[in-house]
Amino acid sequence: MSDYQILQGDCIEKLNESRTYFMCGIQLTFLDPPFNQGKEYRYFNDTQPKETYWNWLKEVLSKVYEVTVDGGAIYFMQREKNAEQVIRILRETGWIFQNLIIWKKKTSAVPNGFRFSKQHQIIVFSTKGRKPRVFNKLRIDLPIPAEYKYKRVNGVYLTDVWDDIRELTSGYFAGNEPIRDINGSRVHKQQSPVALLMRIILSSTLPGDTVLDPFAGTGTTLVVAHQLLRNSIGIEIDPDYVKIIEERLKYPRPSDNISQYYNYYRYTENLKEVWHAENLAIIEQRRLF
Ligand SMILES: C[S@@+](CC[C@H](N)C(=O)[O-])C[C@H]1O[C@@H](n2cnc3c(N)ncnc32)[C@H](O)[C@@H]1O
């Protein structure tokens, strides 16, 4: 069984105060902070001077570094235009760069009058120390491009371009996965897809490890970690979102069930071990796209 903790409050305060939760060390952190792009948050000013914003995130990174075990990983998601700042503050807080992952959106692109439209977000994967303590080389059953002559017999290894995970921010295309209120509106505009967290957690942890999300939002990280038998700690400042996380974990929704994607990863050599899949209930398998 895995354990989860939901802490309501400011992540820096919680990382300072709640030492007992972090005593055993964190193996993986997913960092998806507000992007300082003028979005409406009830407990966060998303229009701050740039320097204030980046210094604040630098402090978060330092605190996370302190509680992370040697070789532990961080995946820091941001807007593509902030790649330079993200890589800089990771380096300045001691993290060692591993990959700049491009998460290419499937349905949404932001047009621009005088440069190319934007269609991806970045995720910087870094570690405490030069070598990750865990890195599971996942294989996926990516569809074969029309111009390929031969079928693949055992899938392909994942690269640093992820173009097979659908974002949840595109209205109708987002399907059932976004959590909605009684009027059908999404309760959190930045909810991450379970398929994204599943990939990150499978790549950089083993069953029994502990995953931290300092900006937990709707709790996607905890929901996925729990299914994969990883322990998790989520920190979220907004009490309304904390309630959503609690409900989401208590009453599992079919659209959050990650076993629908098991087949897509079936060519991974050690999948049974990293997924802890002996008792996996076989449900209808879905492609990621
Ligand atoms: C981009 S969202 C994360 C969404 C999340 N990945 C999900 O799947 O739902 C950022 C979250 O950080 C929260 N937040 C903002 N400032 C915070 C702080 N100082 N400490 C903890 N959480 C904070 C916001 O309320 C928001 O829910």
The ligand as an SDF file (V2000), in Angstrom:
LIG
                    3D

 27 29  0  0  0  0  0  0  0  0999 V2000
   -0.1710   25.2560  -12.3730 C   0  0  0  0  0  0  0  0  0  0  0  0
   -1.1170   24.8230  -10.9880 S   0  0  0  0  0  0  0  0  0  0  0  0
   -0.7170   23.1180  -10.7470 C   0  0  0  0  0  0  0  0  0  0  0  0
   -1.6900   22.1800  -11.4160 C   0  0  0  0  0  0  0  0  0  0  0  0
   -1.4160   20.7170  -11.1220 C   0  0  0  0  0  0  0  0  0  0  0  0
   -0.2530   20.2430  -11.8420 N   0  0  0  0  0  0  0  0  0  0  0  0
   -2.6180   19.8420  -11.4630 C   0  0  0  0  0  0  0  0  0  0  0  0
   -2.4470   18.7770  -12.0950 O   0  0  0  0  0  0  0  0  0  0  0  0
   -3.7350   20.1990  -11.1210 O   0  0  0  0  0  0  0  0  0  0  0  0
   -0.2990   25.6280   -9.6890 C   0  0  0  0  0  0  0  0  0  0  0  0
   -0.9470   25.4900   -8.3250 C   0  0  0  0  0  0  0  0  0  0  0  0
   -0.0860   26.0750   -7.3400 O   0  0  0  0  0  0  0  0  0  0  0  0
   -0.8910   26.6210   -6.3010 C   0  0  0  0  0  0  0  0  0  0  0  0
   -0.0410   27.5610   -5.5610 N   0  0  0  0  0  0  0  0  0  0  0  0
    0.2370   28.8480   -5.8460 C   0  0  0  0  0  0  0  0  0  0  0  0
    1.0970   29.3770   -4.9540 N   0  0  0  0  0  0  0  0  0  0  0  0
    1.3990   28.3860   -4.0880 C   0  0  0  0  0  0  0  0  0  0  0  0
    2.2630   28.3030   -2.9620 C   0  0  0  0  0  0  0  0  0  0  0  0
    2.9700   29.3570   -2.5500 N   0  0  0  0  0  0  0  0  0  0  0  0
    2.3450   27.1260   -2.3020 N   0  0  0  0  0  0  0  0  0  0  0  0
    1.6120   26.0460   -2.6970 C   0  0  0  0  0  0  0  0  0  0  0  0
    0.7640   26.0750   -3.7590 N   0  0  0  0  0  0  0  0  0  0  0  0
    0.6720   27.2200   -4.4600 C   0  0  0  0  0  0  0  0  0  0  0  0
   -2.0610   27.2310   -7.0460 C   0  0  0  0  0  0  0  0  0  0  0  0
   -3.1840   27.4000   -6.1940 O   0  0  0  0  0  0  0  0  0  0  0  0
   -2.2760   26.1990   -8.1650 C   0  0  0  0  0  0  0  0  0  0  0  0
   -3.2680   25.2650   -7.7970 O   0  0  0  0  0  0  0  0  0  0  0  0
  1  2  1  0
  2  3  1  0
  2 10  1  0
  3  4  1  0
  4  5  1  0
  5  6  1  0
  5  7  1  0
  7  8  2  0
  7  9  1  0
 10 11  1  0
 11 12  1  0
 11 26  1  0
 12 13  1  0
 13 14  1  0
 13 24  1  0
 14 15  1  0
 14 23  1  0
 15 16  2  0
 16 17  1  0
 17 18  1  0
 17 23  2  0
 18 19  1  0
 18 20  2  0
 20 21  1  0
 21 22  2  0
 22 23  1  0
 24 25  1  0
 24 26  1  0
 26 27  1  0
M  CHG  2   2   1   9  -1
M  END
$$$$
